[in-house]
């Protein structure tokens, strides 16, 4: 089985504008059109059994609609959807409760898009609500094209968050922090309360360092992720296969660890 823990999709009308805009800003190719049906089609082609769809409320006004979409997506037998809580929202606790009651297992945040560092006290209400409702938090971490001159989620800031909220299940996307690999290896690898996903590993992480990071981290806290449609699960799986990891570890990365977080459909 293969579960892609890091994918993106949007409502059809939003996807029509969002994907070309993001591709242009980032100067990056999109391998899909951002629609749910396109994601499902690519899953069939690439051998992905289930996907986690990441949703982000970049401002408090988006929060209800983003979570409505997440709840709808989550009803599909092959999709798990993450809701989102915006730190400027006045409805963080009630939205967390609504998500949990609807069977959503986690939320996605993007500090760069939300305009705050991840250790900003404004995020405390989000993390507190996540802990209270047993929701894990998947965060963008490391460099992002949206904020190229300032990184809002660094390994140092992640450590501060996990020290303030030791019960929080935090997934640091992009191998802990995109392009900050040495800091990830120094500060995050080996920490028991931090998960990492493999999205963006194919985009510049030296395979030798990737293997070292994976083998030195808690094997229960590594998740397969591609960041589709920006990168493909085929390329990510090929990259991981090239590292020569044990079959037992690959099974944990590819599906066993994910099921523990999102459940089995």
N, C-alpha and C positions, 0 to 999 in steps of 0.2 A: 504494500500500500504506500501511496505517496500523498502527503498533505502539504499543500503550499500555504504556509502560515502568513504570507505577506503579499497580498494582491490588492489591486484597486479597481473599482467599478463605480459607475455613477448612474443616476436616473438617465434615461435615454436623451431627454432634451438637454440636460446638463452636460452629458458626455460629448454631444455635438460641438460644444464650444470649448469645454475644458481641455480635452485631449490636444487639439491643435494649438491652443494657447500655451499650455504647459510645454509641449514639444518645442515650440518656437522660442520660448523664454530660456529653456534649458539647453537648446541646441542639441536635442537628443531625439533619436528615432523612437516612435511608438510601435510596438508589435501588435497592437489591437486598437479598437475604436472606443474602448472604455465602457461598453455596454455589458450588461449581465449575460446576454445571449452569446456575445463574442467571447467572454471569459469561459463560459461553459464549453463552447466549441473548441477553444484552444486547449482546455483541460483534456478533452477527448483525444486531441492530436498528440499531446505531450505525455500522456499517461498519468496525469494527476487525477486522483480519485476525489479529493475534496479540497476546497480552497477557503481560506479566511479572507474576507473582504474588509479592508480597512476604510473607515469613514472618518472624516475630520470636520468638526464644527469650528471653522476658523474665526467665527465671531458668535456672540450669544444669540443673535437673531436666527442663525442657521440651525442652532442646536435641535429644536423640536423636529424640523423636517429631516435633518440628517439622521436622527434617531428613528423617525418613522420609516425611512428607507432601510435602515439597518434591520429593524424588526421584520420588515417585509422580506428582505433577502434571507434572513435567518430561517425562514420557513421552508426554504428549498432544501431538499434532502442531501444535496452535495455541497452546500455552502454554509459556512459559519460567518456571521457578520459581527463586526465590532461597532458599538456605538461610540459616541464622543461626548465629552463634557468640556465646556469652555470655561476657563478660570474667571472670566468676567460675567458669567451667567448668574442670575439670581435664583436659578432653579436647579442647582447642582444636585442637591440631595433628592429632590423629587424625580429628576430625570434618571438618576442612578437607580432609584427604586423602580421606575417604570421599565428600564432596561432589564434589570434583574428579574422582575416579574414576568417579562416577555421571553425569558430564557436566554438572553444575551449573557455571554460569559466574560466579556472584557470590553475595554474601551481603547481608542486610539487618540493620542495627542501628538501635536507637532509644534514644539515650542517656537520654531522659527516663524511659522505662519501665525501663531497666536501672539507673537511679539513679546515673549517673556522668556527668560532663562528658566530651565526646568527646576532650579532650586529657589526660584522666586516664591516668597510666602503666599502669593496669590494662588499658586497651584496646590497649596496645602488642603484647601477644601475639596479639590478634585481627588487627591490621594486619600483623604479621610473617608470620602464617600465610597471610593473604590474598596477600601478595606472593609467598611461597614457592610457593603453589599456583596462582598466576596468576588469582586471583579478584578481581573488582572489588568495591567496597563501596558500597552505597547506604545513606545515612544520613538519617533524619529530621533536619531542620535548621530552626532558628527556633522560634517560639512554638508551644506545644501545649497543648490544653485539659487534658491529664493533669497538667501541672505549670505552671499559669498564672502563678505568681509567681517562677519561676526557669527560665531558658532554658539547657538543658544543651548545646546545640550552636549556637554563635554564629559569625559569620564570622571573628572574631578567633581563636577556638579551632580552627576548620577550618584556618586558615593555619598554626597551630602544628603540627597533625598532618601537613600536607603538607610542611612543612619538615623534620620528623623522618623522614618516609617519602616521599621524592621519587618513588619508583617506584610508589607506591600509586595505583591508579586509583579516585578517590573521586568518587562522585556525590552532590552536595548537593541533596537533594530540595527541592521547594517554592520554585523559582526562587532557590536558594542559601541561603535562610533565611526562613521564613515570617514576614511582618510586619516584618522587619529590612531592608527593601529598600534603604534608603540605605547601610547598612553593606555590604550585598552589592555594590552598585555601586562603592563606594569600595575594598573590599578583595578581592573575588573576581572580579569581571568583568575579563576579559582575562588571567587566570592560566591557563597552558597545562595544568596538571595537575589541574584541577578541572572536572568535568562538573556541569551543572545540569539538573533536569527541570522541566517546566512545571506540575506538579501544584500546585493551590491558587492559581495565577495569577488564576483567575476570581474568587477570593474577596477582592477588595479592592486588587489591584495596578493602579495607574493605567496604562491602555494606553500612554500616551506614554512612561512610564518603562520599561514592559515592552519596548517596541520598541527603546528606546535600549540597554537591557541586552543584549537578544538580538543586536542588530547590532554591539555592541562586544565581544562574547565570541567565543571561538574557535568558528567555525561547525561544527567537528567534534565539539564537546562540549556540545551542547544536545539534549535528548531530550523527546519528547512524553510527557506523563504526566497522568493525570486524577485519581488517588486514588479511583477507583471502589471501593466503592459510595457514597462520601461526596460525590463530585462525578462528573459524567458526561463521557465522552469527547466527546459531542456539544457540550456547552457549552464544553469546552476547545478543540475544533477551531474552533468559531465565534469564540471569543475570538482565537485566533491568526490566523484568516483576516481579522479586522477590523484587524489591525496593518499590513497592506499589505507584508508581507515578500516577498522575491523567491521565485519558484517553485523555484529551485535551493536556497535556504536552507530552504524548507518541506520539500522532499524529504529533506534531511539531518535535519531535526528529526523528521519523521514516521516515518522508517524507516531511512534509510541509516546514521545514527550508531548506532542501536540494534543493527542487524545486526552491526556491528563488535564490539560488546561481547558479545552473546549468541549470535551465529552465525545461520546461515540454515537453517531447517527445510524 
